[in-house]
Amino acid sequence: MTNFYTQENRIVLQDPEPFARLSELGDSSVNITTRLWVKAVDYWDVYFDTHGSRLRTI
C-alpha cells in the first residue's frame, strides 16, 4: 500500500518513510493506519487524493 502512495504521489516525502499498518480487526471492519509525510503546502492535495484513491481501491 505504501508503494501505491509513493508511486502515485510524487510529492509524498520519502524521509521519514511512509507506512501502512493493520491497526485493528473490528467486529465488521479491518482498520488500517497510514502515515504519509508531505510539505505543508502540499498537505490538502495529498489528503484528498489519498482518501479518494483509498475509496476507489476498496
PDB file as gemmi writes it, atoms N, CA and C in Angstrom:
CRYST1    1.000    1.000    1.000  90.00  90.00  90.00 P 1                      
ATOM      1  N   MET A   1       0.815  -1.189   0.000  1.00  0.00           N  
ATOM      2  CA  MET A   1       0.000   0.000   0.000  1.00  0.00           C  
ATOM      3  C   MET A   1       0.862   1.259   0.000  1.00  0.00           C  
ATOM      4  N   THR A   2       1.961   1.272   0.755  1.00  0.00           N  
ATOM      5  CA  THR A   2       2.793   2.472   0.759  1.00  0.00           C  
ATOM      6  C   THR A   2       3.423   2.682  -0.607  1.00  0.00           C  
ATOM      7  N   ASN A   3       3.738   1.594  -1.314  1.00  0.00           N  
ATOM      8  CA  ASN A   3       4.245   1.739  -2.678  1.00  0.00           C  
ATOM      9  C   ASN A   3       3.238   2.453  -3.552  1.00  0.00           C  
ATOM     10  N   PHE A   4       1.971   2.137  -3.409  1.00  0.00           N  
ATOM     11  CA  PHE A   4       0.923   2.780  -4.187  1.00  0.00           C  
ATOM     12  C   PHE A   4       0.951   4.284  -3.973  1.00  0.00           C  
ATOM     13  N   TYR A   5       1.022   4.715  -2.729  1.00  0.00           N  
ATOM     14  CA  TYR A   5       1.005   6.143  -2.438  1.00  0.00           C  
ATOM     15  C   TYR A   5       2.250   6.849  -2.947  1.00  0.00           C  
ATOM     16  N   THR A   6       3.391   6.261  -2.762  1.00  0.00           N  
ATOM     17  CA  THR A   6       4.615   6.945  -3.148  1.00  0.00           C  
ATOM     18  C   THR A   6       4.802   6.959  -4.654  1.00  0.00           C  
ATOM     19  N   GLN A   7       4.337   5.952  -5.373  1.00  0.00           N  
ATOM     20  CA  GLN A   7       4.457   5.955  -6.820  1.00  0.00           C  
ATOM     21  C   GLN A   7       3.446   6.891  -7.457  1.00  0.00           C  
ATOM     22  N   GLU A   8       2.235   6.935  -6.933  1.00  0.00           N  
ATOM     23  CA  GLU A   8       1.186   7.780  -7.496  1.00  0.00           C  
ATOM     24  C   GLU A   8       1.341   9.244  -7.099  1.00  0.00           C  
ATOM     25  N   ASN A   9       1.883   9.488  -5.936  1.00  0.00           N  
ATOM     26  CA  ASN A   9       2.012  10.841  -5.413  1.00  0.00           C  
ATOM     27  C   ASN A   9       3.481  11.185  -5.257  1.00  0.00           C  
ATOM     28  N   ARG A  10       4.050  11.823  -6.244  1.00  0.00           N  
ATOM     29  CA  ARG A  10       5.475  12.161  -6.201  1.00  0.00           C  
ATOM     30  C   ARG A  10       5.805  13.192  -5.131  1.00  0.00           C  
ATOM     31  N   ILE A  11       4.790  13.888  -4.604  1.00  0.00           N  
ATOM     32  CA  ILE A  11       5.072  14.900  -3.586  1.00  0.00           C  
ATOM     33  C   ILE A  11       5.107  14.324  -2.173  1.00  0.00           C  
ATOM     34  N   VAL A  12       4.827  13.028  -2.026  1.00  0.00           N  
ATOM     35  CA  VAL A  12       4.962  12.370  -0.721  1.00  0.00           C  
ATOM     36  C   VAL A  12       6.453  12.205  -0.442  1.00  0.00           C  
ATOM     37  N   LEU A  13       6.874  12.682   0.726  1.00  0.00           N  
ATOM     38  CA  LEU A  13       8.301  12.622   1.085  1.00  0.00           C  
ATOM     39  C   LEU A  13       8.720  11.190   1.412  1.00  0.00           C  
ATOM     40  N   GLN A  14       9.953  10.866   1.105  1.00  0.00           N  
ATOM     41  CA  GLN A  14      10.480   9.530   1.381  1.00  0.00           C  
ATOM     42  C   GLN A  14      11.192   9.438   2.729  1.00  0.00           C  
ATOM     43  N   ASP A  15      11.426  10.578   3.364  1.00  0.00           N  
ATOM     44  CA  ASP A  15      12.086  10.597   4.659  1.00  0.00           C  
ATOM     45  C   ASP A  15      11.325  11.543   5.570  1.00  0.00           C  
ATOM     46  N   PRO A  16      10.674  11.085   6.614  1.00  0.00           N  
ATOM     47  CA  PRO A  16      10.590   9.703   7.054  1.00  0.00           C  
ATOM     48  C   PRO A  16       9.753   8.842   6.104  1.00  0.00           C  
ATOM     49  N   GLU A  17      10.026   7.567   6.140  1.00  0.00           N  
ATOM     50  CA  GLU A  17       9.394   6.623   5.225  1.00  0.00           C  
ATOM     51  C   GLU A  17       7.885   6.489   5.494  1.00  0.00           C  
ATOM     52  N   PRO A  18       7.075   6.546   4.440  1.00  0.00           N  
ATOM     53  CA  PRO A  18       5.630   6.311   4.603  1.00  0.00           C  
ATOM     54  C   PRO A  18       5.365   4.876   5.069  1.00  0.00           C  
ATOM     55  N   PHE A  19       4.262   4.662   5.762  1.00  0.00           N  
ATOM     56  CA  PHE A  19       3.925   3.296   6.159  1.00  0.00           C  
ATOM     57  C   PHE A  19       2.424   3.096   6.221  1.00  0.00           C  
ATOM     58  N   ALA A  20       2.041   1.845   6.165  1.00  0.00           N  
ATOM     59  CA  ALA A  20       0.651   1.431   6.348  1.00  0.00           C  
ATOM     60  C   ALA A  20       0.680   0.201   7.249  1.00  0.00           C  
ATOM     61  N   ARG A  21      -0.143   0.208   8.273  1.00  0.00           N  
ATOM     62  CA  ARG A  21      -0.172  -0.898   9.237  1.00  0.00           C  
ATOM     63  C   ARG A  21      -1.617  -1.282   9.552  1.00  0.00           C  
ATOM     64  N   LEU A  22      -1.815  -2.543   9.790  1.00  0.00           N  
ATOM     65  CA  LEU A  22      -3.087  -3.033  10.311  1.00  0.00           C  
ATOM     66  C   LEU A  22      -3.170  -2.553  11.753  1.00  0.00           C  
ATOM     67  N   SER A  23      -4.165  -1.754  12.060  1.00  0.00           N  
ATOM     68  CA  SER A  23      -4.251  -1.213  13.416  1.00  0.00           C  
ATOM     69  C   SER A  23      -5.302  -1.897  14.269  1.00  0.00           C  
ATOM     70  N   GLU A  24      -6.324  -2.496  13.623  1.00  0.00           N  
ATOM     71  CA  GLU A  24      -7.370  -3.145  14.414  1.00  0.00           C  
ATOM     72  C   GLU A  24      -8.220  -4.046  13.532  1.00  0.00           C  
ATOM     73  N   LEU A  25      -8.603  -5.171  14.100  1.00  0.00           N  
ATOM     74  CA  LEU A  25      -9.596  -6.033  13.470  1.00  0.00           C  
ATOM     75  C   LEU A  25     -10.883  -5.833  14.245  1.00  0.00           C  
ATOM     76  N   GLY A  26     -11.777  -5.039  13.681  1.00  0.00           N  
ATOM     77  CA  GLY A  26     -13.042  -4.751  14.340  1.00  0.00           C  
ATOM     78  C   GLY A  26     -14.047  -5.867  14.100  1.00  0.00           C  
ATOM     79  N   ASP A  27     -15.217  -5.733  14.684  1.00  0.00           N  
ATOM     80  CA  ASP A  27     -16.279  -6.724  14.514  1.00  0.00           C  
ATOM     81  C   ASP A  27     -16.695  -6.851  13.045  1.00  0.00           C  
ATOM     82  N   SER A  28     -16.727  -5.729  12.349  1.00  0.00           N  
ATOM     83  CA  SER A  28     -17.138  -5.767  10.944  1.00  0.00           C  
ATOM     84  C   SER A  28     -16.247  -4.868  10.078  1.00  0.00           C  
ATOM     85  N   SER A  29     -14.988  -4.722  10.498  1.00  0.00           N  
ATOM     86  CA  SER A  29     -14.080  -3.875   9.728  1.00  0.00           C  
ATOM     87  C   SER A  29     -12.634  -4.307   9.937  1.00  0.00           C  
ATOM     88  N   VAL A  30     -11.810  -3.926   9.002  1.00  0.00           N  
ATOM     89  CA  VAL A  30     -10.364  -4.043   9.125  1.00  0.00           C  
ATOM     90  C   VAL A  30      -9.838  -2.616   9.044  1.00  0.00           C  
ATOM     91  N   ASN A  31      -9.236  -2.135  10.121  1.00  0.00           N  
ATOM     92  CA  ASN A  31      -8.776  -0.746  10.188  1.00  0.00           C  
ATOM     93  C   ASN A  31      -7.281  -0.678   9.895  1.00  0.00           C  
ATOM     94  N   ILE A  32      -6.943   0.169   8.961  1.00  0.00           N  
ATOM     95  CA  ILE A  32      -5.558   0.340   8.542  1.00  0.00           C  
ATOM     96  C   ILE A  32      -5.151   1.778   8.810  1.00  0.00           C  
ATOM     97  N   THR A  33      -3.983   1.945   9.423  1.00  0.00           N  
ATOM     98  CA  THR A  33      -3.431   3.269   9.676  1.00  0.00           C  
ATOM     99  C   THR A  33      -2.348   3.538   8.647  1.00  0.00           C  
ATOM    100  N   THR A  34      -2.409   4.699   8.028  1.00  0.00           N  
ATOM    101  CA  THR A  34      -1.363   5.103   7.088  1.00  0.00           C  
ATOM    102  C   THR A  34      -0.749   6.400   7.572  1.00  0.00           C  
ATOM    103  N   ARG A  35       0.533   6.546   7.304  1.00  0.00           N  
ATOM    104  CA  ARG A  35       1.242   7.784   7.617  1.00  0.00           C  
ATOM    105  C   ARG A  35       2.036   8.178   6.378  1.00  0.00           C  
ATOM    106  N   LEU A  36       1.744   9.375   5.895  1.00  0.00           N  
ATOM    107  CA  LEU A  36       2.458   9.942   4.752  1.00  0.00           C  
ATOM    108  C   LEU A  36       2.942  11.318   5.159  1.00  0.00           C  
ATOM    109  N   TRP A  37       4.162  11.668   4.780  1.00  0.00           N  
ATOM    110  CA  TRP A  37       4.692  12.969   5.119  1.00  0.00           C  
ATOM    111  C   TRP A  37       4.845  13.786   3.843  1.00  0.00           C  
ATOM    112  N   VAL A  38       4.401  15.027   3.919  1.00  0.00           N  
ATOM    113  CA  VAL A  38       4.474  15.950   2.784  1.00  0.00           C  
ATOM    114  C   VAL A  38       4.839  17.336   3.300  1.00  0.00           C  
ATOM    115  N   LYS A  39       5.211  18.208   2.385  1.00  0.00           N  
ATOM    116  CA  LYS A  39       5.427  19.603   2.745  1.00  0.00           C  
ATOM    117  C   LYS A  39       4.067  20.209   3.084  1.00  0.00           C  
ATOM    118  N   ALA A  40       4.057  21.178   3.992  1.00  0.00           N  
ATOM    119  CA  ALA A  40       2.803  21.790   4.447  1.00  0.00           C  
ATOM    120  C   ALA A  40       1.970  22.323   3.286  1.00  0.00           C  
ATOM    121  N   VAL A  41       2.614  22.885   2.300  1.00  0.00           N  
ATOM    122  CA  VAL A  41       1.904  23.456   1.164  1.00  0.00           C  
ATOM    123  C   VAL A  41       1.164  22.389   0.341  1.00  0.00           C  
ATOM    124  N   ASP A  42       1.613  21.146   0.397  1.00  0.00           N  
ATOM    125  CA  ASP A  42       1.017  20.052  -0.377  1.00  0.00           C  
ATOM    126  C   ASP A  42       0.011  19.229   0.419  1.00  0.00           C  
ATOM    127  N   TYR A  43      -0.171  19.543   1.704  1.00  0.00           N  
ATOM    128  CA  TYR A  43      -0.959  18.691   2.597  1.00  0.00           C  
ATOM    129  C   TYR A  43      -2.362  18.398   2.073  1.00  0.00           C  
ATOM    130  N   TRP A  44      -3.139  19.418   1.765  1.00  0.00           N  
ATOM    131  CA  TRP A  44      -4.540  19.192   1.402  1.00  0.00           C  
ATOM    132  C   TRP A  44      -4.689  18.470   0.079  1.00  0.00           C  
ATOM    133  N   ASP A  45      -3.800  18.731  -0.873  1.00  0.00           N  
ATOM    134  CA  ASP A  45      -3.850  17.998  -2.147  1.00  0.00           C  
ATOM    135  C   ASP A  45      -3.640  16.511  -1.920  1.00  0.00           C  
ATOM    136  N   VAL A  46      -2.640  16.165  -1.124  1.00  0.00           N  
ATOM    137  CA  VAL A  46      -2.360  14.758  -0.847  1.00  0.00           C  
ATOM    138  C   VAL A  46      -3.466  14.147   0.015  1.00  0.00           C  
ATOM    139  N   TYR A  47      -3.972  14.887   0.961  1.00  0.00           N  
ATOM    140  CA  TYR A  47      -5.051  14.411   1.829  1.00  0.00           C  
ATOM    141  C   TYR A  47      -6.250  13.955   0.999  1.00  0.00           C  
ATOM    142  N   PHE A  48      -6.727  14.828   0.120  1.00  0.00           N  
ATOM    143  CA  PHE A  48      -7.897  14.484  -0.679  1.00  0.00           C  
ATOM    144  C   PHE A  48      -7.584  13.416  -1.726  1.00  0.00           C  
ATOM    145  N   ASP A  49      -6.393  13.445  -2.308  1.00  0.00           N  
ATOM    146  CA  ASP A  49      -6.005  12.424  -3.287  1.00  0.00           C  
ATOM    147  C   ASP A  49      -5.954  11.041  -2.646  1.00  0.00           C  
ATOM    148  N   THR A  50      -5.359  10.929  -1.459  1.00  0.00           N  
ATOM    149  CA  THR A  50      -5.223   9.614  -0.827  1.00  0.00           C  
ATOM    150  C   THR A  50      -6.565   9.097  -0.329  1.00  0.00           C  
ATOM    151  N   HIS A  51      -7.419   9.954   0.198  1.00  0.00           N  
ATOM    152  CA  HIS A  51      -8.735   9.496   0.636  1.00  0.00           C  
ATOM    153  C   HIS A  51      -9.570   9.018  -0.546  1.00  0.00           C  
ATOM    154  N   GLY A  52      -9.516   9.727  -1.638  1.00  0.00           N  
ATOM    155  CA  GLY A  52     -10.245   9.312  -2.826  1.00  0.00           C  
ATOM    156  C   GLY A  52      -9.724   8.023  -3.407  1.00  0.00           C  
ATOM    157  N   SER A  53      -8.398   7.866  -3.427  1.00  0.00           N  
ATOM    158  CA  SER A  53      -7.823   6.650  -4.005  1.00  0.00           C  
ATOM    159  C   SER A  53      -8.087   5.441  -3.116  1.00  0.00           C  
ATOM    160  N   ARG A  54      -8.135   5.632  -1.794  1.00  0.00           N  
ATOM    161  CA  ARG A  54      -8.466   4.506  -0.907  1.00  0.00           C  
ATOM    162  C   ARG A  54      -9.876   4.040  -1.144  1.00  0.00           C  
ATOM    163  N   LEU A  55     -10.804   4.934  -1.335  1.00  0.00           N  
ATOM    164  CA  LEU A  55     -12.189   4.528  -1.595  1.00  0.00           C  
ATOM    165  C   LEU A  55     -12.306   3.813  -2.926  1.00  0.00           C  
ATOM    166  N   ARG A  56     -11.585   4.265  -3.940  1.00  0.00           N  
ATOM    167  CA  ARG A  56     -11.614   3.583  -5.231  1.00  0.00           C  
ATOM    168  C   ARG A  56     -10.955   2.213  -5.166  1.00  0.00           C  
ATOM    169  N   THR A  57      -9.924   2.056  -4.304  1.00  0.00           N  
ATOM    170  CA  THR A  57      -9.227   0.789  -4.165  1.00  0.00           C  
ATOM    171  C   THR A  57     -10.116  -0.251  -3.506  1.00  0.00           C  
ATOM    172  N   ILE A  58     -10.909   0.168  -2.542  1.00  0.00           N  
ATOM    173  CA  ILE A  58     -11.793  -0.747  -1.815  1.00  0.00           C  
ATOM    174  C   ILE A  58     -12.863  -1.187  -2.760  1.00  0.00           C  
TER     175      ILE A  58                                                      
END                                                                             
